Amino acid sequence: MTFCIIYVTASSEDEAEKIAFTVIEENLAACANIMGPMISIFSWKGDLKREKEVSMLLKTSESKVALLTERITNLHSYDCPCVVAWPISYGNSDFLEWLKTETGV
């Protein structure tokens, strides 16, 4: 079984918490770590932007990544939210078993 870390940026800690509580309650993710604040510099529709944001790491099973991405996108205030995933290649077996239990896979 493969698990993933999902990286998400949000406009505020409040927005990140609302997303985190929702996706965890829906068993799409086992847990979330909200980090911030940070400064993001990016190009958006031809304009250079500088915004304060927070980032969030969610842990889930690979089989839930597509549903989780869709749910975050629907809950998010951004037109094009950053939601990216990468696999967990190794970890504490007890923690990985907990992820399995919490995501219902």
ZIHUMO-V888609 format. One record per residue. N is the residue number from 1. RES is the residue in one small letter. SS is DSSP state (~ for helix, > for strand, _ for the rest). Layout:
# ZIHUMO-V888609
<<N | RES | SS> <N | RES | SS>>
This chain:
# ZIHUMO-V888609
<<1 | m | _> <2 | t | _> <3 | f | >> <4 | c | >> <5 | i | >> <6 | i | >> <7 | y | >> <8 | v | >> <9 | t | >> <10 | a | >> <11 | s | _> <12 | s | _> <13 | e | ~> <14 | d | ~> <15 | e | ~> <16 | a | ~> <17 | e | ~> <18 | k | ~> <19 | i | ~> <20 | a | ~> <21 | f | ~> <22 | t | ~> <23 | v | ~> <24 | i | ~> <25 | e | ~> <26 | e | _> <27 | n | _> <28 | l | _> <29 | a | _> <30 | a | _> <31 | c | >> <32 | a | >> <33 | n | >> <34 | i | >> <35 | m | >> <36 | g | >> <37 | p | >> <38 | m | >> <39 | i | >> <40 | s | >> <41 | i | >> <42 | f | >> <43 | s | >> <44 | w | >> <45 | k | _> <46 | g | _> <47 | d | >> <48 | l | >> <49 | k | >> <50 | r | >> <51 | e | >> <52 | k | >> <53 | e | >> <54 | v | >> <55 | s | >> <56 | m | >> <57 | l | >> <58 | l | >> <59 | k | >> <60 | t | >> <61 | s | >> <62 | e | ~> <63 | s | ~> <64 | k | ~> <65 | v | ~> <66 | a | ~> <67 | l | ~> <68 | l | ~> <69 | t | ~> <70 | e | ~> <71 | r | ~> <72 | i | ~> <73 | t | ~> <74 | n | ~> <75 | l | ~> <76 | h | _> <77 | s | _> <78 | y | _> <79 | d | _> <80 | c | _> <81 | p | _> <82 | c | _> <83 | v | >> <84 | v | >> <85 | a | >> <86 | w | >> <87 | p | >> <88 | i | >> <89 | s | _> <90 | y | _> <91 | g | _> <92 | n | _> <93 | s | ~> <94 | d | ~> <95 | f | ~> <96 | l | ~> <97 | e | ~> <98 | w | ~> <99 | l | ~> <100 | k | ~> <101 | t | ~> <102 | e | ~> <103 | t | _> <104 | g | _> <105 | v | _>>
